[in-house]
Amino acid sequence: MLPVVAIVGRPNVGKSSLLNSLLRRRYAIVDDMAGVTRDRVSARGELDGKPVELVDTGGIGIVDTQQLEDHVEGQIEQALAVADHVIFVCDARDGLTAMDREIASALRRVQAGVTLAVNKTESKEASQTVAEFTELGWDPVPISALERIGLGYLGQLIAEELPAVDEEDLDEEEPALTISIVGRVNVGKSTFLNHLVGSDRAIVSDIPGTTRDAVDTLFEKDGRRIRITDTAGIKRESSVQDSVEFYAQRRAEHSIKRADVALLLLDCTDDITKGDRKIASFIEDAVKPVVIVANKWDLAQGQMDMADYADYLAKKLPGLHYAPIVFTTAADGRNVLAAIDTAQALFRQANHRVSTADINKVIESAMTDFRPPVKVRGRPRIYYGTQIDVNPPTLMLFVNDPRIFSSGYRRFLENRLREQLPFKEIPVRTIYKRRRSIFGKDHE
């Protein structure tokens, strides 16, 4: 395990900005509204060249608009319980507050070392308040997370206090598989994650929109490291109420793009909505393997059987008709691991390579069964196809003129290739390329 450094403090002192600056990339959502971060948000980074796991937490003493204060503070307590060191962040502009004193008192009971970082010291007026923070019992380190002032010295101080890093931790491989859990609000994504990893990693509540950041969790299954990302529930653009929700949804979309496999959670007690279809279309556009997770099946079981629900999904989400369906009850963990097993199987399919000879047998058969119609520019012809990439399997088809292949024929051929090659449950990307002779002339 890498040393864990937890970032704590009251709301809106710049904890997420500090995490982003230490990582040198925008990782946690930053907003002027207090209480943006609720879950623990962790990422691997470095302090003075030493690899660490940095953990951002919600604001201590937060008054949450959705009454999740106890959940947020529970996440903070879990972060402190595993931390090797704590960065206690205060706000120089506000000066020393009663809540800062209260947090300092609580941190004195924590086993980990503490470094006091006084943030937002860009102005001369703010920097003059730094000295008053010595009252808290630690030497204050003036920083500006936004301007990246003082961060090198801060990292050096903390690195000196951290335990040595084992060679095994330094050589730790990247996860073999990255899975993104996506779905509209309140379908059970965080409950699913917590049952999967066996801890309250993400806040679970009946209130829609509890998760805001994309929360990464690493765990092992069958000897393989897997990264699971729990995301904010995706809404229609017209339903996005503020900048926090906007960035949360962009994070969810980004998590799909960087995932190897997506898990699309649906509430099978509810009809498929525009929100469900929007997420499905985003997965289609990203050309990602996807497991459809029909959650809350215990509540729907008496109303329909699995075959009927599968037929219903094929009509409502036709673009994902090939995707396997796993029926789960995340509330008690039923079939949660089966969804991960299915995701691993899809990942293996997505990384399979097929010989050029096998691809061309399928193309020849398809062209015989259904010849593309003649266009003004001539009859569409496919000379041969070959696989040029994996995850997703990408097939390049050399043709006489890509413009005369209709979208309908492209869909037909793509489906035929998927059905007859070892890609039955995953999307296949086809690229049509004009074939030219060695003399630079187009083939007819």
C-alpha positions, -999 to +999 in steps of 0.1 A: +000+000+000+012+035-008+012+061+021-022+078+024-024+115+028-059+129+036-069+165+030-093+178+056-108+211+067-141+230+069-161+237+037-148+259+009-112+264+021-098+250-011-093+213-004-103+201-039-082+229-055-052+216-034-058+181-046-059+192-082-028+213-079-008+185-062-019+161-090-012+188-116-046+181-133-083+188-127-094+157-108-119+168-081-148+192-089-141+228-077-169+253-072-175+283-050-206+266-035-197+250-002-201+212+002-193+202-034-172+172-024-191+145-005-175+112-011-138+105-006-120+113-038-086+096-041-059+095-066-023+084-069+002+113-069+036+124-057+049+146-029+085+156-033+090+126-056+075+101-031+044+082-045+014+086-023-024+082-024-040+116-020-076+117-005-099+147-008-128+148+017-160+167+023-160+198+044-161+191+082-191+208+098-209+211+064-246+220+064-256+200+034-286+211+012-297+174+010-292+166+047-262+143+041-240+157+069-237+124+087-228+105+055-202+131+046-186+130+081-186+092+080-165+094+048-141+118+065-137+095+095-129+066+072-103+086+054-087+097+087-087+061+099-064+049+071-043+081+067-006+081+073-006+119+073-032+147+073-031+180+055-053+204+076-064+232+053-075+266+066-085+298+047-062+329+052-089+352+039-114+342+066-088+341+093-089+317+123-125+305+129-142+286+157-147+257+134-110+256+126-103+253+164-129+226+167-113+206+138-078+211+153-091+197+186-104+166+168-072+161+148-051+159+180-068+126+187-058+112+153-028+089+151-015+103+119+009+133+116-007+166+107+006+195+086-013+228+088-017+245+053-031+280+053-045+285+018-055+316-003-025+337+008-021+354-027-028+389-013-007+408+012-038+413+034-045+375+035-009+365+041-008+387+072-033+365+089-011+333+087+006+339+121-026+337+140-030+301+130-001+291+152-027+290+180-039+257+166-006+240+177+012+234+144+035+256+124+013+270+096+025+266+060+013+295+037+001+283+003-020+292-026-035+261-043-047+281-073-014+299-079+006+269-069+026+289-043+043+270-015+033+236-027+068+223-032+077+232+004+045+217+017+052+184-002+087+183+011+076+186+048+050+159+044+072+135+025+098+136+053+071+124+077+058+095+056+068+059+060+091+044+034+076+030+003+081-007-005+096-016-039+064-037-046+043-006-042+065+014-065+063-013-092+025-018-087+010-023-120-019-003-134-053-021-131-059-047-157-094-035-162-113-002-157-150-004-153-173+027-152-207+024-134-232+047-151-269+054-150-294+080-143-299+093-107-310+070-079-308+036-097-284+022-071-249+029-085-233+037-051-250+007-034-237-015-061-202-002-056-202-006-019-214-042-020-188-049-046-158-036-026-172-045+008-171-011+024-190+022+025-168+036-003-195+059-017-224+077+001-257+059-003-289+078+000-325+078-013-319+114-024-311+117-061-278+132-071-258+122-040-226+114-059-210+143-077-174+134-084-164+103-102-152+081-074-124+056-083-119+024-062-093-003-067-100-039-058-088-074-067-108-102-082-094-136-093-059-121-089-066-092-112-066-055-102-098-037-113-106+000-111-143+007-106-155+043-111-188+053-096-203+083-114-229+110-109-263+102-122-266+116-157-296+139-163-311+157-193-292+189-200-324+209-192-324+193-157-288+203-148-293+229-121-259+243-115-222+242-124-216+214-100-241+191-117-227+202-151-191+192-142-203+160-125-220+149-157-190+158-178-170+136-154-194+108-159-191+111-196-153+112-194-153+081-172-171+062-200-145+072-225-116+061-203-133+028-192-126-006-208-162-017-200-193+003-189-219-010-165-252+006-174-275+004-143-312+005-149-340+005-124-361-024-136-391-013-115-393+018-137-399+024-174-369+032-196-366+070-197-350+097-219-322+098-194-316+060-198-316+064-236-292+094-234-267+074-214-271+044-238-264+066-268-233+080-251-220+045-246-228+037-283-209+068-294-179+059-273-180+024-288-176+008-254-185-028-244-214-026-219-231-048-194-267-038-188-274-043-151-311-046-144-311-036-108-338-039-081-349-072-097-363-084-063-390-057-066-398-064-102-396-102-103-433-108-097-444-084-125-423-099-154-398-126-163-363-121-175-370-129-211-399-104-213-376-077-198-348-085-223-374-081-252-385-048-237-349-035-235-342-046-271-371-024-282-363+006-260-325+005-264-320-009-299-285+004-302-274-019-274-293-050-285-262-071-284-253-062-248-256-090-221-281-083-193-274-092-156-302-091-131-291-078-097-303-067-063-276-043-052-293-037-018-283-072-007-254-077-032-272-104-052-255-110-086-232-080-082-201-102-088-218-118-118-219-084-134-181-080-129-175-115-143-195-105-174-175-073-177-143-093-177-156-116-204-165-086-226-130-072-220-115-104-233-138-103-264-129-067-270-091-075-270-095-105-294-078-105-328-093-122-358-075-133-389-080-114-422-091-147-438-120-151-413-131-115-417-132-118-455-152-150-453-179-131-434-178-102-458-181-125-488-211-143-473-228-110-463-223-096-498-238-127-513-268-127-490-275-090-494-258-070-521-257-033-516-279-014-540-263+003-570-259+041-566-254+068-592-216+066-586-217+028-592-221-004-573-205-006-539-177-031-538-156-044-508-122-057-518-111-070-485-112-062-447-086-065-419-085-059-382-064-029-373-071-024-336-087-039-304-109-025-277-130-019-296-123-043-324-117-021-354-120-034-389-108-015-419-127-023-451-110-014-484-137-003-509-142+014-542-160+044-528-169+049-491-196+074-501-219+049-518-223+026-488-256+036-471-259+038-433-284+009-435-260-013-453-232-004-429-253-014-399-262-047-416-226-055-423-215-044-388-241-067-372-231-096-395-195-092-386-203-091-349-226-121-351-202-144-370-169-133-354-160-137-317-176-103-309-212-113-303-217-091-272-196-061-279-196-032-304-175-033-335-161-003-353-158-004-391-138+021-412-144+023-449-113+033-469-110+039-506-085+014-521-060+029-545-036+011-568+001+014-566-001+039-595-023+062-575-055+054-595-088+044-578-100+008-583-133+005-601 
